[in-house]
Amino acid sequence: MLPRLTLILLVSVSALAELPEKYSAVYYEQLQGKEKARCDKYVTELKVIDKRKSMGRVQPWDMEKMQAKQKKIEKDYDKYCLRLP
């Protein structure tokens, strides 16, 4: 069980490092409640997509769905969460 947790931790840290800086919580830290939760959800979903892509073995139809979802999330993130200082 411990090696599995260690692996999950390493994968999640590496996935976090792969996202561009604009997805840092610094840009939406002033938000509260549902708005902050929505932005956190966007970042989490983008991490999952990046992790699945990096692991490989993704079917072509799944890749199309992930790319469409990633574009929508990025657009919504820019609209609702990105507040440049």
C-alpha positions as CSV (number, residue, x, y, z in Angstrom):
1,M,0.0,0.0,0.0
2,L,2.8,2.4,0.8
3,P,4.6,2.1,-2.5
4,R,1.3,2.8,-4.3
5,L,0.8,6.0,-2.3
6,T,4.3,7.0,-3.0
7,L,3.8,6.5,-6.7
8,I,0.6,8.5,-6.7
9,L,2.3,11.3,-4.9
10,L,5.2,11.3,-7.4
11,V,2.8,11.3,-10.4
12,S,0.7,14.1,-8.9
13,V,3.7,16.2,-8.3
14,S,5.0,15.6,-11.8
15,A,1.6,16.4,-13.2
16,L,1.5,19.7,-11.3
17,A,4.9,20.6,-12.6
18,E,3.7,20.1,-16.2
19,L,0.9,22.7,-16.1
20,P,1.8,26.2,-17.2
21,E,2.2,28.9,-14.6
22,K,-1.0,30.6,-15.5
23,Y,-2.9,27.7,-13.7
24,S,-1.3,28.6,-10.3
25,A,-3.7,29.3,-7.5
26,V,-2.1,32.8,-7.1
27,Y,-4.2,34.0,-10.0
28,Y,-7.5,33.2,-8.4
29,E,-6.7,33.3,-4.7
30,Q,-9.0,36.3,-4.2
31,L,-12.0,34.2,-5.2
32,Q,-14.1,32.5,-2.6
33,G,-16.7,29.8,-2.2
34,K,-18.2,28.3,-5.4
35,E,-16.0,30.4,-7.7
36,K,-12.8,29.2,-6.1
37,A,-14.0,25.6,-6.1
38,R,-14.8,25.9,-9.8
39,C,-11.3,27.1,-10.5
40,D,-9.8,24.4,-8.4
41,K,-11.9,21.8,-10.3
42,Y,-10.6,23.2,-13.7
43,V,-7.0,22.9,-12.6
44,T,-7.6,19.3,-11.2
45,E,-9.3,18.2,-14.5
46,L,-6.4,19.7,-16.5
47,K,-3.9,17.8,-14.3
48,V,-5.8,14.5,-15.0
49,I,-5.8,15.1,-18.7
50,D,-2.1,15.9,-18.8
51,K,-1.4,12.8,-16.7
52,R,-3.5,10.5,-19.0
53,K,-1.7,12.0,-22.0
54,S,1.8,11.4,-20.5
55,M,1.0,7.8,-19.5
56,G,0.2,7.0,-23.1
57,R,-2.1,4.1,-24.3
58,V,-4.9,6.5,-24.9
59,Q,-7.4,5.5,-27.6
60,P,-7.8,8.0,-30.5
61,W,-11.5,8.6,-29.7
62,D,-10.5,9.3,-26.0
63,M,-7.8,11.7,-27.2
64,E,-10.3,13.7,-29.2
65,K,-12.7,13.9,-26.3
66,M,-9.8,15.0,-23.9
67,Q,-8.6,17.6,-26.4
68,A,-12.2,19.1,-26.7
69,K,-12.6,19.1,-23.0
70,Q,-9.2,20.6,-22.4
71,K,-10.0,23.5,-24.9
72,K,-13.3,24.1,-23.1
73,I,-11.8,24.1,-19.7
74,E,-8.9,26.4,-20.7
75,K,-11.5,28.9,-22.3
76,D,-13.6,28.8,-19.1
77,Y,-10.6,29.1,-16.9
78,D,-9.4,32.2,-18.8
79,K,-12.9,33.7,-18.5
80,Y,-13.7,33.0,-14.8
81,C,-10.4,32.4,-13.0
82,L,-7.5,34.2,-14.6
83,R,-7.0,37.5,-12.9
84,L,-3.6,38.9,-13.8
85,P,-2.0,41.0,-11.1
